[in-house]
Amino acid sequence: MRRLLLPSLAVLALAAAGCGSDDTSSSTSGTSAAGAATGTGTATVAPAPTAPSTTPTQAATDPALDQKPEVNVPDRPAPRKLKIRDIVEGTGAEAKAGDVVTADYVGVLYKSGKQFDASWDRGQPINFQLGVGQVIPGWDQGLQGMKVGGRRELTIPPDLAYGTEGSPPVIPPNAPLVFVVDLRAVEPG
């Protein structure tokens, strides 16, 4: 949760910076459902790096990607390795390590199917640099090679999610997770 919270707050900081003055230093603090769920209550984001002058590469999206996806957990034991399944194959730019990606997602617990987080519920996709540890390892590995305009299901074992500690109180220790992720944009890193 914490690894997803920081990119979410970074998006908000970048959006606020885009509406403000030319001052390059900014910080944002606030409370979110994710922050409250992890017991932090308030999170502070370091000044956001200046975005490159390139425009993110976007692709036309499948109309199905305009709605929050339903996540169906398979009726079988959780896999021990990361499982990747493309629901909709994108046609845009391919995400690579180091790229800044924008994505919408829904996350559920594998064992119960209970949703613990969704960018859709906040009405704001997340934005993060892929492959550098800003999100859980299952995302860093599972989104590489995905194309803009795609929808991908990631079934993530505990060691690539929140591990033995979990993210109390919503994600228990050693919990496998399922995410459905829609890749909205890729900005070369």
Backbone as a chain_set.jsonl record, in Angstrom:
{"seq": "MRRLLLPSLAVLALAAAGCGSDDTSSSTSGTSAAGAATGTGTATVAPAPTAPSTTPTQAATDPALDQKPEVNVPDRPAPRKLKIRDIVEGTGAEAKAGDVVTADYVGVLYKSGKQFDASWDRGQPINFQLGVGQVIPGWDQGLQGMKVGGRRELTIPPDLAYGTEGSPPVIPPNAPLVFVVDLRAVEPG", "coords": {"N": [[0.823, -1.177, 0.0], [1.924, 1.247, 0.857], [3.838, 1.601, -1.109], [2.281, 2.058, -3.309], [0.915, 4.306, -2.513], [2.729, 6.504, -2.429], [3.366, 7.009, -5.222], [0.787, 7.785, -6.012], [0.367, 10.114, -4.558], [2.406, 11.594, -5.671], [1.452, 12.055, -8.233], [-0.664, 13.771, -7.666], [0.807, 15.912, -6.656], [2.259, 16.677, -8.932], [0.147, 17.454, -10.58], [-0.871, 19.624, -9.155], [1.361, 21.281, -9.247], [1.46, 21.868, -11.934], [-0.598, 23.639, -12.195], [0.194, 25.838, -10.874], [2.663, 28.36, -10.067], [5.889, 29.173, -11.574], [7.67, 28.213, -9.771], [9.919, 25.767, -8.79], [10.085, 24.146, -6.576], [8.182, 22.07, -4.538], [5.872, 20.607, -2.242], [3.676, 18.111, -1.021], [1.125, 17.246, 1.205], [-1.148, 15.034, 2.776], [-4.11, 13.173, 3.601], [-5.024, 9.897, 2.832], [-7.089, 7.152, 1.822], [-5.419, 4.985, 1.535], [-3.187, 5.768, 3.047], [-4.341, 5.963, 5.582], [-5.078, 3.316, 5.926], [-2.65, 2.037, 6.188], [-1.817, 2.96, 8.537], [-0.371, 5.255, 8.64], [-1.666, 7.677, 8.248], [-0.948, 10.43, 7.521], [0.868, 11.486, 4.737], [3.906, 12.553, 3.284], [5.21, 13.999, 0.399], [8.223, 14.142, -1.34], [9.805, 16.867, -3.136], [8.668, 16.911, -6.439], [10.276, 15.525, -9.304], [11.346, 17.416, -12.138], [9.447, 17.106, -14.992], [10.32, 15.517, -18.086], [10.502, 17.169, -21.286], [9.139, 15.794, -23.173], [6.132, 14.461, -24.574], [3.843, 12.259, -23.01], [3.446, 8.974, -24.329], [0.53, 7.932, -25.717], [-2.244, 5.785, -26.433], [-5.115, 4.994, -28.426], [-7.84, 3.845, -26.573], [-9.418, 0.756, -25.693], [-12.93, 0.563, -25.505], [-13.827, -0.865, -23.278], [-11.991, -0.293, -21.336], [-12.789, 2.029, -20.208], [-14.223, 1.678, -17.986], [-14.304, 0.636, -14.565], [-12.645, -2.347, -13.883], [-13.806, -5.707, -13.203], [-12.532, -7.933, -10.887], [-11.68, -11.213, -11.02], [-10.994, -13.894, -9.022], [-9.153, -16.818, -9.463], [-10.3, -20.201, -8.888], [-8.333, -21.883, -7.506], [-5.211, -23.001, -6.059], [-2.995, -20.359, -5.048], [-0.539, -19.06, -7.29], [3.018, -19.664, -7.16], [4.79, -18.122, -8.429], [5.078, -15.019, -10.243], [2.259, -14.302, -12.159], [1.193, -13.414, -15.321], [-1.333, -12.048, -17.291], [-2.661, -10.932, -20.238], [-5.521, -9.104, -20.692], [-6.647, -7.235, -22.377], [-4.837, -6.407, -25.156], [-2.589, -3.814, -25.53], [-1.897, -1.153, -27.913], [-0.151, 0.869, -28.003], [2.821, 2.623, -26.905], [5.452, 0.64, -25.497], [6.0, -0.278, -22.158], [8.961, 0.173, -20.313], [11.686, -0.558, -18.051], [12.541, 2.191, -16.074], [10.946, 3.993, -17.428], [8.33, 6.428, -16.994], [5.211, 5.657, -15.929], [1.643, 5.749, -16.326], [-1.197, 4.602, -14.746], [-4.313, 2.895, -14.174], [-5.912, 0.919, -11.661], [-7.146, -2.045, -9.978], [-6.993, -3.719, -6.949], [-7.073, -6.86, -5.337], [-7.433, -9.237, -2.632], [-6.073, -12.446, -2.964], [-7.029, -14.765, -1.665], [-9.611, -14.157, -0.665], [-10.835, -12.486, -2.479], [-11.503, -9.941, -1.832], [-11.584, -6.488, -2.334], [-8.882, -4.262, -1.832], [-7.786, -1.908, -2.632], [-8.096, 0.678, -5.114], [-7.452, 2.661, -7.85], [-9.435, 3.652, -9.403], [-11.547, 4.212, -7.669], [-10.749, 6.531, -6.448], [-10.703, 8.181, -8.557], [-8.428, 8.909, -9.904], [-5.619, 8.101, -11.744], [-2.499, 6.35, -11.074], [0.931, 7.392, -11.082], [4.178, 6.554, -11.802], [7.696, 5.69, -11.675], [8.825, 3.027, -13.487], [10.272, -0.052, -12.498], [12.099, 0.742, -10.547], [11.607, 0.371, -7.877], [9.535, 1.905, -6.776], [7.051, 0.894, -6.513], [5.423, -2.219, -5.595], [7.44, -5.212, -6.093], [6.159, -7.074, -7.814], [4.653, -5.463, -9.496], [6.658, -3.869, -10.689], [7.991, -5.843, -12.168], [5.882, -7.088, -13.548], [4.609, -5.203, -15.2], [6.383, -4.438, -17.12], [6.953, -4.427, -20.567], [4.307, -4.275, -21.18], [1.815, -2.672, -23.181], [0.657, 0.647, -23.908], [-2.779, 1.342, -23.545], [-3.547, -1.148, -22.932], [-4.935, -3.802, -20.884], [-4.104, -5.573, -18.068], [-3.812, -8.518, -16.125], [-2.373, -9.208, -13.057], [-1.165, -11.716, -11.081], [0.102, -12.0, -8.044], [2.621, -13.38, -6.086], [3.246, -13.596, -2.497], [5.98, -12.9, -1.898], [6.64, -11.096, -3.872], [4.949, -9.11, -3.365], [3.71, -7.761, -0.545], [5.019, -9.303, 1.249], [6.218, -10.96, 4.261], [5.423, -9.163, 6.182], [3.114, -7.917, 5.297], [0.572, -5.425, 4.785], [-0.794, -4.095, 7.083], [-3.946, -2.72, 8.165], [-5.23, -3.988, 6.078], [-3.974, -5.721, 4.211], [-2.972, -8.845, 4.836], [-0.131, -10.6, 6.387], [2.006, -12.465, 4.194], [0.292, -12.559, 1.953], [-1.031, -13.428, -1.152], [-1.765, -11.526, -4.088], [-4.114, -10.068, -6.432], [-4.145, -8.055, -9.232], [-5.773, -5.905, -11.538], [-4.681, -4.061, -14.132], [-4.717, -1.087, -15.974], [-2.948, 0.316, -18.516], [-2.268, 3.586, -19.07], [-0.537, 5.63, -20.006], [2.836, 6.142, -21.183], [5.884, 7.528, -20.441], [8.95, 8.112, -21.742], [11.865, 7.179, -19.929]], "CA": [[0.0, 0.0, 0.0], [2.776, 2.426, 0.915], [4.513, 1.772, -2.39], [1.294, 2.603, -4.243], [0.507, 5.604, -2.008], [3.654, 7.55, -2.834], [3.132, 7.444, -6.601], [-0.505, 8.473, -6.096], [0.572, 11.471, -4.072], [3.261, 12.285, -6.637], [0.575, 12.505, -9.318], [-1.365, 14.948, -7.175], [1.78, 16.995, -6.575], [2.532, 17.135, -10.292], [-1.039, 18.152, -11.073], [-0.92, 20.915, -8.482], [2.471, 22.084, -9.754], [1.116, 22.306, -13.284], [-1.574, 24.724, -12.108], [0.762, 26.915, -10.073], [3.669, 29.245, -10.637], [7.074, 28.528, -12.116], [8.497, 27.752, -8.669], [10.169, 24.347, -9.016], [10.035, 23.33, -5.37], [6.832, 21.889, -4.007], [5.631, 19.385, -1.494], [2.258, 17.896, -0.794], [0.802, 16.299, 2.262], [-2.582, 14.813, 2.854], [-4.522, 11.879, 4.1], [-5.763, 9.121, 1.845], [-7.531, 5.858, 2.336], [-4.247, 4.113, 1.598], [-2.391, 6.199, 4.183], [-5.048, 5.58, 6.794], [-5.07, 1.859, 6.026], [-1.335, 1.575, 6.602], [-1.534, 3.487, 9.854], [0.441, 6.454, 8.573], [-2.549, 8.824, 8.356], [-0.504, 11.537, 6.688], [2.068, 11.173, 3.969], [4.531, 13.707, 2.67], [5.915, 13.665, -0.828], [9.365, 14.997, -1.63], [9.585, 17.626, -4.363], [8.574, 16.089, -7.645], [11.267, 15.87, -10.31], [10.824, 18.102, -13.306], [9.123, 16.155, -16.056], [10.954, 15.793, -19.359], [9.66, 17.949, -22.183], [8.436, 14.93, -24.12], [4.743, 14.166, -24.262], [3.644, 10.825, -22.812], [2.906, 8.259, -25.475], [-0.76, 7.354, -25.397], [-2.89, 5.098, -27.547], [-6.564, 4.896, -28.315], [-8.134, 2.748, -25.664], [-10.584, -0.095, -25.875], [-14.028, 1.107, -24.702], [-13.936, -1.608, -22.012], [-11.077, 0.307, -20.384], [-13.403, 3.233, -19.657], [-14.949, 1.287, -16.783], [-13.562, -0.119, -13.556], [-12.764, -3.788, -14.153], [-14.147, -6.66, -12.162], [-11.404, -8.843, -10.712], [-12.12, -12.564, -10.678], [-9.908, -14.71, -8.481], [-9.318, -18.22, -9.859], [-10.604, -21.167, -7.836], [-7.216, -22.831, -7.42], [-4.177, -22.449, -5.178], [-2.252, -19.206, -5.568], [0.742, -19.432, -7.899], [4.219, -19.314, -6.402], [5.53, -17.165, -9.255], [4.262, -13.975, -10.857], [1.489, -14.744, -13.317], [0.783, -12.266, -16.129], [-2.312, -12.389, -18.327], [-3.209, -9.77, -20.918], [-6.961, -9.152, -20.928], [-6.712, -6.447, -23.612], [-3.483, -6.043, -25.565], [-2.468, -2.433, -25.96], [-1.278, -0.906, -29.219], [0.721, 2.031, -27.871], [4.216, 2.442, -26.503], [5.722, -0.443, -24.558], [6.619, 0.161, -20.91], [10.273, -0.396, -20.012], [12.271, -0.087, -16.8], [12.988, 3.574, -16.148], [9.871, 4.834, -17.957], [7.293, 6.873, -16.075], [3.954, 5.119, -16.441], [0.386, 6.164, -15.712], [-2.048, 3.412, -14.769], [-5.447, 2.683, -13.279], [-5.831, -0.456, -11.177], [-7.95, -2.58, -8.879], [-6.258, -4.771, -6.257], [-7.872, -7.696, -4.433], [-6.751, -10.342, -1.962], [-6.279, -13.689, -3.71], [-7.788, -15.768, -0.905], [-11.013, -13.792, -0.432], [-11.371, -11.663, -3.559], [-11.876, -8.644, -1.27], [-10.815, -5.349, -2.844], [-8.207, -3.477, -0.81], [-7.401, -0.608, -3.184], [-8.418, 0.893, -6.525], [-7.318, 4.05, -8.299], [-10.745, 4.007, -9.962], [-12.391, 4.751, -6.603], [-10.272, 7.887, -6.18], [-10.85, 8.971, -9.776], [-7.11, 9.412, -10.278], [-4.628, 7.047, -11.976], [-1.21, 6.583, -10.426], [2.037, 7.737, -11.957], [5.402, 6.151, -11.114], [8.784, 5.225, -12.527], [8.806, 1.569, -13.516], [11.514, -0.802, -12.345], [13.045, 1.348, -9.606], [11.186, 0.125, -6.51], [8.502, 2.812, -6.265], [5.869, 0.057, -6.294], [5.827, -3.571, -5.213], [8.192, -5.887, -7.157], [5.258, -7.701, -8.786], [4.298, -4.434, -10.486], [7.876, -3.524, -11.438], [8.256, -6.918, -13.124], [4.7, -7.467, -14.316], [4.153, -4.194, -16.162], [7.357, -4.273, -18.199], [6.522, -5.065, -21.804], [2.899, -3.953, -21.425], [1.653, -1.54, -24.089], [-0.384, 1.623, -23.597], [-4.081, 0.934, -24.06], [-3.783, -2.526, -22.535], [-5.412, -4.172, -19.547], [-3.343, -6.767, -17.69], [-4.034, -9.096, -14.802], [-1.162, -9.667, -12.384], [-1.365, -12.514, -9.879], [1.404, -11.744, -7.433], [2.879, -14.134, -4.854], [3.594, -12.715, -1.38], [7.352, -12.391, -1.914], [6.711, -9.986, -4.827], [3.922, -8.155, -2.949], [4.059, -7.122, 0.723], [5.825, -10.248, 2.004], [5.864, -11.483, 5.577], [4.837, -8.107, 7.013], [1.831, -7.468, 4.793], [0.331, -3.991, 4.924], [-1.954, -4.085, 7.969], [-4.796, -3.86, 8.488], [-5.972, -4.508, 4.922], [-3.267, -6.812, 3.53], [-2.323, -9.658, 5.866], [1.175, -11.163, 6.042], [2.08, -13.575, 3.232], [-0.921, -12.562, 1.132], [-0.951, -13.262, -2.601], [-2.669, -10.471, -4.542], [-4.472, -10.005, -7.847], [-4.406, -6.704, -9.72], [-6.057, -5.657, -12.944], [-4.03, -2.78, -14.383], [-4.892, -0.471, -17.289], [-1.83, 1.216, -18.784], [-2.802, 4.786, -19.715], [0.494, 6.413, -20.695], [4.243, 5.843, -20.928], [6.782, 8.631, -20.735], [10.298, 7.531, -21.722], [12.687, 7.563, -18.779]], "C": [[0.872, 1.248, 0.0], [3.449, 2.675, -0.426], [3.559, 2.295, -3.452], [0.864, 3.998, -3.817], [1.423, 6.703, -2.512], [3.484, 7.96, -4.289], [1.804, 8.181, -6.757], [-0.358, 9.914, -5.648], [1.461, 12.269, -5.019], [2.441, 12.814, -7.8], [-0.144, 13.773, -8.898], [-0.424, 16.146, -7.091], [2.09, 17.553, -7.95], [1.354, 17.909, -10.856], [-1.129, 19.534, -10.448], [0.185, 21.83, -8.99], [2.169, 22.624, -11.138], [0.149, 23.467, -13.278], [-0.997, 25.94, -11.408], [1.762, 27.749, -10.827], [4.841, 28.451, -11.163], [8.021, 28.056, -11.033], [8.674, 26.248, -8.785], [10.131, 23.518, -7.754], [8.609, 23.273, -4.862], [6.796, 20.636, -3.173], [4.15, 19.318, -1.213], [2.1, 16.968, 0.383], [-0.698, 16.176, 2.329], [-2.853, 13.436, 3.402], [-5.286, 11.174, 3.011], [-6.214, 7.834, 2.504], [-6.344, 4.925, 2.483], [-3.38, 4.479, 2.793], [-3.03, 5.793, 5.491], [-4.985, 4.072, 7.002], [-3.723, 1.334, 6.493], [-0.948, 2.12, 7.962], [-0.708, 4.751, 9.826], [-0.396, 7.703, 8.694], [-2.176, 9.954, 7.439], [0.767, 11.124, 5.976], [2.606, 12.448, 3.359], [5.318, 13.246, 1.467], [7.05, 14.652, -1.013], [9.089, 15.782, -2.899], [9.627, 16.715, -5.58], [9.645, 16.503, -8.636], [10.591, 16.571, -11.479], [10.62, 17.089, -14.409], [9.863, 16.521, -17.329], [9.977, 16.501, -20.286], [8.917, 17.089, -23.196], [7.017, 14.682, -23.65], [4.598, 12.669, -24.044], [3.029, 10.196, -24.052], [1.621, 7.583, -25.045], [-1.321, 6.688, -26.633], [-4.391, 5.153, -27.345], [-6.874, 3.692, -27.442], [-9.389, 2.003, -26.068], [-11.704, 0.479, -25.001], [-14.204, 0.395, -23.358], [-13.053, -0.986, -20.935], [-11.602, 1.616, -19.807], [-14.16, 2.941, -18.368], [-14.042, 0.488, -15.855], [-13.751, -1.61, -13.815], [-13.224, -4.569, -12.93], [-12.972, -7.629, -12.083], [-11.941, -10.186, -10.24], [-10.923, -13.387, -10.236], [-10.161, -16.158, -8.876], [-9.581, -19.122, -8.654], [-9.544, -22.269, -7.84], [-6.161, -22.213, -6.498], [-3.42, -21.303, -5.858], [-0.935, -19.664, -6.184], [1.911, -18.978, -7.022], [5.099, -18.325, -7.15], [4.551, -16.151, -9.818], [3.557, -14.527, -12.091], [0.938, -13.501, -14.02], [-0.189, -12.749, -17.193], [-2.845, -11.098, -18.93], [-4.689, -10.002, -21.196], [-7.268, -8.41, -22.223], [-5.278, -6.087, -23.954], [-3.478, -4.617, -26.078], [-1.78, -2.326, -27.309], [-0.3, 0.258, -29.17], [2.137, 1.653, -27.496], [4.335, 1.342, -25.45], [6.464, 0.095, -23.339], [7.918, -0.596, -20.663], [10.749, 0.151, -18.672], [12.824, 1.317, -17.012], [11.939, 4.525, -16.704], [8.95, 5.27, -16.82], [5.969, 6.443, -16.682], [2.777, 5.68, -15.649], [-0.571, 4.997, -15.856], [-3.22, 3.538, -13.808], [-5.398, 1.224, -12.858], [-6.907, -0.755, -10.153], [-7.121, -3.702, -8.272], [-7.161, -5.52, -5.299], [-6.98, -8.749, -3.781], [-7.084, -11.631, -2.696], [-7.208, -14.64, -2.963], [-9.269, -15.438, -0.772], [-11.655, -13.05, -1.599], [-11.776, -10.275, -3.094], [-10.961, -7.547, -1.817], [-10.174, -4.609, -1.676], [-7.802, -2.107, -1.314], [-7.818, -0.543, -4.646], [-8.262, 2.368, -6.851], [-8.647, 4.553, -8.844], [-11.623, 4.671, -8.905], [-11.992, 6.176, -6.23], [-10.441, 8.793, -7.393], [-9.535, 9.527, -10.287], [-6.157, 8.247, -10.52], [-3.34, 7.358, -11.22], [-0.141, 6.783, -11.491], [3.312, 7.365, -11.203], [6.447, 5.722, -12.135], [8.887, 3.713, -12.377], [10.202, 0.986, -13.306], [12.513, -0.225, -11.369], [12.587, 1.232, -8.153], [10.18, 1.107, -5.936], [7.191, 2.084, -5.983], [6.351, -1.337, -5.9], [6.536, -4.264, -6.386], [7.308, -6.554, -8.212], [4.793, -6.733, -9.858], [5.517, -4.082, -11.335], [8.184, -4.574, -12.497], [7.082, -7.134, -14.075], [4.215, -6.461, -15.333], [5.152, -3.951, -17.284], [6.896, -5.063, -19.418], [5.059, -4.814, -22.124], [2.823, -2.717, -22.311], [0.494, -0.647, -23.648], [-1.684, 1.205, -24.283], [-4.432, -0.487, -23.679], [-4.343, -2.647, -21.134], [-4.761, -5.509, -19.219], [-3.71, -7.203, -16.28], [-2.7, -9.606, -14.274], [-1.571, -10.459, -11.152], [0.008, -12.597, -9.227], [1.568, -12.553, -6.152], [3.356, -13.179, -3.75], [4.995, -12.116, -1.448], [7.55, -11.263, -2.922], [5.645, -8.93, -4.524], [4.395, -7.492, -1.652], [4.726, -8.074, 1.705], [5.284, -10.649, 3.36], [5.231, -10.436, 6.489], [3.426, -7.745, 6.573], [1.765, -5.951, 4.823], [-0.94, -3.83, 5.756], [-2.67, -2.731, 7.951], [-5.448, -4.507, 7.269], [-5.301, -5.651, 4.182], [-2.518, -7.616, 4.587], [-0.931, -10.13, 5.433], [1.026, -12.327, 5.061], [0.848, -13.695, 2.333], [-0.594, -12.453, -0.351], [-2.039, -12.266, -3.028], [-2.984, -10.629, -6.016], [-4.777, -8.551, -8.172], [-4.861, -6.784, -11.164], [-5.605, -4.225, -13.184], [-4.297, -2.335, -15.815], [-3.758, 0.518, -17.488], [-2.322, 2.381, -19.63], [-1.764, 5.55, -20.53], [1.875, 5.925, -20.291], [5.045, 7.067, -21.344], [8.2, 8.076, -20.655], [11.14, 8.091, -20.584], [14.043, 7.837, -19.118]], "O": [[0.617, 2.192, -0.747], [3.614, 3.823, -0.838], [4.003, 2.923, -4.413], [0.483, 4.804, -4.666], [0.943, 7.736, -2.978], [3.458, 9.156, -4.577], [1.71, 9.111, -7.559], [-0.89, 10.827, -6.279], [1.292, 13.481, -5.157], [2.707, 13.907, -8.3], [-0.229, 14.733, -9.664], [-0.813, 17.267, -7.418], [2.176, 18.769, -8.123], [1.543, 18.916, -11.539], [-1.43, 20.51, -11.136], [-0.032, 23.031, -9.148], [2.586, 23.732, -11.475], [0.075, 24.212, -14.255], [-1.65, 26.982, -11.357], [1.728, 27.841, -12.054], [4.809, 27.221, -11.201], [9.092, 27.538, -11.35], [7.687, 25.519, -8.871], [10.143, 22.29, -7.836], [7.92, 24.289, -4.768], [7.59, 19.716, -3.371], [3.459, 20.337, -1.173], [2.858, 16.01, 0.537], [-1.43, 17.103, 1.98], [-1.94, 12.643, 3.635], [-6.112, 11.786, 2.334], [-5.774, 7.483, 3.598], [-6.267, 4.159, 3.444], [-2.885, 3.59, 3.486], [-2.348, 5.331, 6.407], [-4.852, 3.606, 8.134], [-3.662, 0.285, 7.134], [0.115, 1.793, 8.489], [-0.369, 5.281, 10.884], [0.096, 8.715, 9.195], [-3.005, 10.403, 6.647], [1.638, 10.482, 6.563], [1.839, 13.325, 2.962], [6.008, 12.227, 1.512], [6.863, 15.859, -0.861], [8.214, 15.396, -3.674], [10.508, 15.866, -5.719], [9.907, 17.694, -8.803], [9.416, 16.343, -11.766], [11.517, 16.306, -14.722], [10.022, 17.704, -17.632], [8.764, 16.435, -20.087], [8.141, 17.612, -23.996], [6.743, 14.695, -22.45], [5.164, 11.879, -24.801], [2.203, 10.804, -24.733], [1.615, 6.762, -24.127], [-0.913, 6.995, -27.753], [-4.875, 5.338, -26.228], [-6.239, 2.645, -27.564], [-10.292, 2.552, -26.699], [-11.446, 0.848, -23.855], [-14.684, 1.0, -22.4], [-13.334, -1.135, -19.746], [-10.923, 2.248, -18.997], [-14.678, 3.857, -17.729], [-13.144, -0.231, -16.293], [-14.879, -2.083, -13.949], [-13.05, -4.144, -11.788], [-12.477, -8.091, -13.111], [-12.576, -10.28, -9.19], [-9.959, -13.554, -10.982], [-11.254, -16.679, -8.655], [-9.137, -18.836, -7.542], [-9.829, -23.429, -8.139], [-6.224, -21.021, -6.198], [-3.237, -21.29, -7.075], [-0.285, -20.564, -5.652], [1.794, -18.028, -6.248], [6.035, -17.759, -6.585], [3.345, -16.394, -9.865], [4.182, -15.141, -12.955], [0.303, -12.65, -13.398], [0.076, -13.718, -17.905], [-3.413, -10.266, -18.224], [-5.063, -10.974, -21.852], [-8.041, -8.882, -23.057], [-4.571, -5.516, -23.123], [-4.266, -4.256, -26.953], [-1.162, -3.278, -27.788], [0.312, 0.599, -30.182], [2.593, 0.534, -27.731], [3.441, 1.144, -24.628], [7.439, 0.835, -23.473], [7.982, -1.819, -20.782], [10.278, 1.191, -18.212], [13.493, 1.59, -18.008], [12.022, 5.733, -16.483], [8.809, 4.572, -15.816], [5.642, 6.816, -17.809], [2.898, 6.034, -14.476], [-0.743, 4.458, -16.949], [-3.131, 4.197, -12.772], [-4.901, 0.379, -13.603], [-7.496, 0.143, -9.55], [-6.601, -4.548, -8.999], [-7.921, -4.916, -4.541], [-5.923, -9.104, -4.302], [-8.245, -11.883, -3.016], [-8.083, -15.254, -3.573], [-10.102, -16.344, -0.766], [-12.881, -12.991, -1.7], [-12.336, -9.504, -3.873], [-9.736, -7.658, -1.771], [-10.821, -4.353, -0.661], [-7.502, -1.223, -0.512], [-7.888, -1.562, -5.332], [-8.867, 3.223, -6.205], [-8.949, 5.743, -8.756], [-12.368, 5.599, -9.22], [-12.824, 6.943, -5.744], [-10.339, 10.015, -7.285], [-9.523, 10.512, -11.025], [-5.901, 7.471, -9.599], [-3.122, 8.488, -10.781], [-0.304, 6.389, -12.646], [3.509, 7.817, -10.075], [6.136, 5.434, -13.29], [9.019, 3.194, -11.269], [11.183, 1.473, -13.867], [13.668, -0.652, -11.352], [13.121, 1.921, -7.284], [9.986, 1.142, -4.721], [6.322, 2.611, -5.289], [7.553, -1.599, -5.877], [6.268, -3.943, -7.544], [7.676, -6.593, -9.386], [4.563, -7.13, -11.0], [5.422, -4.005, -12.56], [8.595, -4.232, -13.606], [7.278, -7.339, -15.273], [3.477, -6.824, -16.249], [4.813, -3.329, -18.291], [6.499, -6.223, -19.308], [4.612, -5.112, -23.231], [3.66, -1.821, -22.21], [-0.502, -1.114, -23.095], [-1.689, 0.776, -25.437], [-5.493, -0.988, -24.054], [-4.243, -1.734, -20.315], [-4.855, -6.461, -19.993], [-3.893, -6.387, -15.377], [-1.988, -10.342, -14.957], [-2.251, -9.93, -10.272], [0.944, -13.18, -9.775], [0.756, -12.436, -5.234], [3.817, -12.076, -4.043], [5.186, -10.952, -1.096], [8.541, -10.539, -2.834], [5.448, -7.988, -5.292], [5.373, -6.744, -1.66], [4.974, -7.712, 2.855], [4.074, -10.678, 3.589], [4.571, -10.787, 7.467], [2.621, -7.307, 7.394], [2.794, -5.278, 4.88], [-2.004, -3.486, 5.241], [-2.03, -1.701, 7.739], [-6.164, -5.497, 7.423], [-5.988, -6.476, 3.579], [-1.545, -7.133, 5.167], [-0.591, -10.066, 4.251], [0.045, -13.07, 5.099], [0.418, -14.799, 1.998], [0.051, -11.493, -0.771], [-3.096, -12.182, -2.403], [-2.224, -11.246, -6.762], [-5.561, -7.897, -7.485], [-4.392, -7.63, -11.925], [-6.078, -3.294, -12.533], [-4.124, -3.109, -16.756], [-3.617, 1.461, -16.711], [-2.744, 2.192, -20.771], [-2.065, 6.056, -21.611], [2.064, 5.371, -19.208], [4.9, 7.573, -22.456], [8.613, 7.611, -19.592], [11.137, 9.291, -20.31], [14.843, 8.171, -18.243]]}, "num_chains": 1, "name": "protein.A"}
